């Protein structure tokens, strides 16, 4: 029996403050900028109006990714739950993410993480882990799995706020 189609959205966190160890801002604690929040929220409103749906969101534990995931969730009427996964921290665990996604049994899943990891995750999910895919801050890639996650998916689109 074939698995139902799953849509996976891989998201690079929105625009964040620069690291400044002298001011007490280390990489893990960087927050989104006010402009970054606004730009990403507008992008998510547009994507929702274009038909994007999300049932659950997984995010890196780093602050800027968690804040991005919360904005993503707030853009949808169903307010999909946000789950923090260590597997999405920089240098992610692709196999653990796929297993988590399968366990969710959801049709529309979003992962929020960091570059270069999100570019590698997009490449791995479409079956070419060696590809170099650059994702700008706030970029969203849509990948369709006709036979369920874990099999090579199809990259349907990759957008940034510049083209939405």
N, C-alpha and C positions, 0 to 999 in steps of 0.2 A: 504494500500500500504506500503510495507516494505521500510525502509530508505536504502540508499546505505551504503556500508561498509565504516567505518571510521577507519583510523589508527591513534592512538595517541601515541606519543613518550614522555615519562616522563624522564626528564634529571636532574641529579644533577649537579650543577655548577662544573666547573673544579677547579684545585688546585689554592688556593688563599693564599695571605700573611696572616700571623698570626695576630690576633688583638694585638695592642700595644697602649693602651690609652696614655702612656707616650710619644710616638712619634706622637700622633695625629691620629692614625689609629684605628677608632672605628669599630665595627662590620658591620655597614651599608656601610662604605666607603672602605672596603677591596677590593683590586684589584686582578686580577689573576696574578700569577707569570709568568715570561717569559717561564719557563719550562712547566707550566700548560697550557699556551696558545698553545705552540708547540704540546704537547701531545694530547690535545683535537682536535686541527685542523687536526692532522694526523688520529685520530680515526674517525672524521667525514668524511674525504676523503675515508677511507676504508669502512665505512658504506654506503656512497653514491655509491661507486663502487659495493657494495653488493646488491643494489637495493632500499635502503632507499630513500624516497621522502618526501619533506616537502612543504606545501603550505602557512603556516602561523605559526609564533612562538609567544607564550605568555611567558613573563618573569616576575619574581619577580622584584620589583624596586631596590633591593640591587645591588650595583655596580658589584660584582663578577658574579651574575646571568645575568645581562644585557650584560656584556662582553662575557660570555659564549654563550648567545643567538646570539650575533653578529657574533661570530666565526661559530656557527652552520649555520646561514643564508648564510654567505660568502662561505660555502662549496658547495652550490648548484647553478647551472647555473641560475635558476629562481630568485635567491636572495629573498626568501620569506620575507615579511614584519615582523618586530618585534614590538609587542605591549606590553607595560609595564602594568601589572595588579596587583593592590594591593592584589587581591585574591590569588596571588602566594607568597606573603611575608611569612616569617615564621608564622606558624599557619594558613594555607591557608583555603579558603572557597571553599570546594569541589563543593557544589551545584552551586555557582556562576561560577566556572570554567566550569562545564558541560553546564550550560546555555550559557556561552560565546562561547564554542566550537560548540554547536548546531547552534547558530546564524551565525557562520562563513560559514556554509554550505561548508566546505572544506573536501577533502578526506584524507588529511595528515596534522595533527596538532601536534605541539610540545609545551610542557610546560617545562619551566626551573625554578627550585627552589632549595630548601635546604633540608638537612636531619635534623630531622627525617621526615619532612613533605612529601618529595617525596616518601619515603617508604610507608607512610600512604596513599598517593594518589594512588599509584600502587595497594595497597590492596583494597581500596575503589572501584576502577574502575573494578576490577575483581570480586567484590561482597563479599569480606571478609575484612571488615574494621578493624577486630581484628588481622589480620596477622601482623607479624613483618618482614618486608622486608628491608634488609640493602642494601643500594646502595653506592658504593665507589664514591669518587669524580670523576666526568666525566662520570659516568655510564649512560646508556641509556636503558630504558625499552620500548618495543614495545607491544602495546595492540591493539587488533582488536575488533571492535564493528560491528557485523553483522547486528544488528538492531538499530544502531545509538547510540551515547553516552547517558548515563543515564541508560541503561540496562547493566547487567554484561557483561564485555568484556572478551576476552581470552588473557592471557599473551603469546605472541609468542616467545619473547626472552628478555634477560637482559644481556647486555654486558658491559665490562670495557675495557680500553685500554690494559689490560693484556692479553685478549683473542681474540681481534679483529685481 
